[in-house]
Amino acid sequence: MYVCLCKGVTEREIREEVRSGACHMRELQRRLGVAECCGCCAPCAREILAETLQEQHRKTRLLPAPFLPATANAS
C-alpha cells in the first residue's frame, strides 16, 4: 500500500527502514522523504512506525536468553 503519494513511499519500505534501524519519524523523513511535502501521510507513517517497533520489541522479548557458560572461578 502506498503511504506517501508525493514521494511514492510504500508501507513495506517504511517497515524495512524501521527494521534496519530507523526508530523516529525524522529518520524516516531523511531516509525515504516520507511526510516532507504535503504531510498528509504523516499520521499513517507514524502508525506504521509504532506498529513495527512494537512487533520488534515483542520478538526480542520472546527470544530465549543466550547461553552463558559457568565461570572458571565458580565454587
N, C-alpha and C positions, 0 to 999 in steps of 0.2 A: 504494500500500500504506500502511495506517495504521501508524505507528511508535509514537505515543503515544496510547493509547486514552483515558487520563484527560482529555486536552486536545483530542483529535481532530486531531492533527497528522500530516500525511502525509509520505512520503518526498519527494514533489515540493515541498512547502512548505519543507522543510529545504534541499533543493538550491537553491531560488530564493533563500533568505536567504543562503546561502553565496556564491552568485554576485553578490549585491548587497552583499557586504562582510563578512558575519559569518565570522570565522575562529577563533572559540573557542566551546566549549560554553556558556560563561557568556553569550555573546551570543545563542545560540540560545534559552537559557532565558529571557532578558529579552524577546526579540522574539516568541517563539512559546509560551513556557510549557512547552516540552518538558522532561521529567525533573524537574519540580517537585513532583509528587505522590508517587507510589509509587517512582519511579526505575527501574522495570523496563525502560524503553525506553532508558535512558542508553547501554548498550553499542552498541545498534543505531544510535542517533543519532550517536554518536562515529564509528562506522564510515562512515556516510554523509557526515559532515563531512569525514573524512580522504580518502575517495574523491573527493569533489567538489573539494577543494583540490588533490589530485594531478592531476585532469583539467584544472583551470585552469592549473596550473603547466606541464603538458605543452603545452597550447595556446599559452601565451605564449612558450615556448621555440621553438615551431615557426613563429612569426610572423617574417616577414622583417624585417631591420633597417631602420629608417627611412632614407630618402634624406637624406644630409647634403651640401648643396652645398659646393663648394670655397670656401675663404675668400678674400676680396679680396686679402689680403696674401701669399698663397701664391706662391712664386717658382718 
